[in-house]
Amino acid sequence: MRVRFNYRYFLFFFLLLTTEILIALFIHDTIIRPYIGDLLVVILIYCFVKSFFSVPPAKAAVAVFIFALLVEVLQYFKLAELLGLQHSKAATIILGSSFTGKICLRMQPAPV
């Protein structure tokens, strides 16, 4: 794994980050924010990794998938509440506040 900056992936990362921020600030529904937002953040993390590291796509996808599953499990155990951060809007946005097993199935990488 080499460290190498990739402008294209960084542009995608930046566009997805902007989209995620707009979703977090302005959309308060039961579909886009919890489901589409979670899906987009997985793609965002993949683009971030590929922006700085020259790693095969399949390895990056699997690593991001495992990380996303870990975050979902931590949401299941209500990490924000365990840390006493349930009243912090920023913490609940970053850590998440709800677990849905269906999201884990949607995030799995496609077979390579």
C-alpha positions as CSV (number, residue, x, y, z in Angstrom):
1,M,0.0,0.0,0.0
2,R,1.6,3.2,-1.2
3,V,0.6,6.7,0.0
4,R,-0.4,8.7,-3.1
5,F,-2.8,11.5,-3.5
6,N,-5.6,10.9,-6.1
7,Y,-7.4,14.1,-7.1
8,R,-10.4,12.3,-8.7
9,Y,-11.2,10.3,-5.5
10,F,-10.7,13.4,-3.4
11,L,-13.1,15.4,-5.5
12,F,-15.7,12.6,-5.1
13,F,-15.0,12.6,-1.4
14,F,-15.5,16.4,-1.1
15,L,-18.7,16.2,-3.1
16,L,-20.1,13.4,-1.0
17,L,-19.0,15.2,2.2
18,T,-20.9,18.3,1.1
19,T,-23.9,16.2,0.3
20,E,-23.7,14.5,3.7
21,I,-23.5,17.9,5.5
22,L,-26.5,19.2,3.6
23,I,-28.5,16.0,4.4
24,A,-27.5,16.3,8.1
25,L,-28.5,20.0,8.3
26,F,-31.7,20.1,6.2
27,I,-33.3,16.7,5.8
28,H,-35.1,15.2,8.7
29,D,-37.2,12.4,7.3
30,T,-37.3,8.6,7.8
31,I,-35.8,7.5,4.5
32,I,-33.1,9.8,3.0
33,R,-31.3,10.7,6.2
34,P,-31.1,7.3,7.9
35,Y,-30.7,5.0,4.9
36,I,-29.4,7.0,2.0
37,G,-27.1,9.0,4.3
38,D,-25.6,5.8,5.7
39,L,-25.1,4.4,2.3
40,L,-23.4,7.6,1.1
41,V,-21.1,7.8,4.1
42,V,-19.8,4.3,3.2
43,I,-19.0,5.5,-0.3
44,L,-17.5,8.7,1.2
45,I,-15.1,6.7,3.4
46,Y,-14.1,4.6,0.4
47,C,-13.3,7.7,-1.6
48,F,-11.4,9.1,1.3
49,V,-9.2,6.0,1.6
50,K,-8.6,5.9,-2.2
51,S,-7.8,9.6,-2.1
52,F,-4.6,8.9,-0.1
53,F,-3.7,5.3,-0.5
54,S,-3.0,3.2,-3.6
55,V,-4.8,0.0,-2.5
56,P,-6.7,-2.4,-4.7
57,P,-10.4,-1.6,-4.9
58,A,-11.5,-4.9,-3.5
59,K,-9.3,-4.5,-0.4
60,A,-10.4,-1.0,0.1
61,A,-14.1,-2.0,-0.3
62,V,-13.8,-4.9,2.2
63,A,-11.9,-2.7,4.8
64,V,-14.6,0.1,4.5
65,F,-17.4,-2.5,4.8
66,I,-15.9,-4.0,8.0
67,F,-15.5,-0.5,9.4
68,A,-19.1,0.3,8.5
69,L,-20.3,-2.9,10.2
70,L,-18.3,-1.9,13.3
71,V,-20.0,1.4,13.4
72,E,-23.4,-0.2,13.0
73,V,-22.7,-2.6,15.9
74,L,-21.6,0.3,18.0
75,Q,-24.9,2.0,17.2
76,Y,-26.7,-1.2,18.3
77,F,-25.0,-0.9,21.7
78,K,-25.9,2.9,21.8
79,L,-22.3,4.1,22.0
80,A,-23.3,7.7,22.2
81,E,-25.4,7.0,25.3
82,L,-22.6,4.9,26.8
83,L,-20.2,7.8,26.4
84,G,-22.8,10.3,27.8
85,L,-23.0,12.1,24.5
86,Q,-26.7,11.4,23.7
87,H,-27.5,15.1,24.0
88,S,-24.7,16.3,21.7
89,K,-26.1,16.7,18.2
90,A,-22.6,16.6,16.6
91,A,-21.8,13.3,18.5
92,T,-25.1,11.6,17.5
93,I,-24.6,12.7,13.9
94,I,-21.0,11.4,13.8
95,L,-21.5,8.2,15.9
96,G,-25.1,7.6,14.7
97,S,-28.0,7.0,17.0
98,S,-30.0,4.2,15.5
99,F,-29.2,0.6,14.4
100,T,-30.9,-1.1,11.5
101,G,-29.7,-4.5,10.4
102,K,-31.0,-3.9,6.9
103,I,-28.4,-1.2,6.4
104,C,-25.7,-3.8,6.9
105,L,-27.0,-5.8,4.0
106,R,-27.1,-2.8,1.7
107,M,-23.5,-1.8,2.5
108,Q,-21.9,-5.1,1.5
109,P,-19.4,-4.8,-1.3
110,A,-20.3,-6.4,-4.7
111,P,-18.4,-9.6,-5.5
112,V,-15.2,-8.9,-7.4
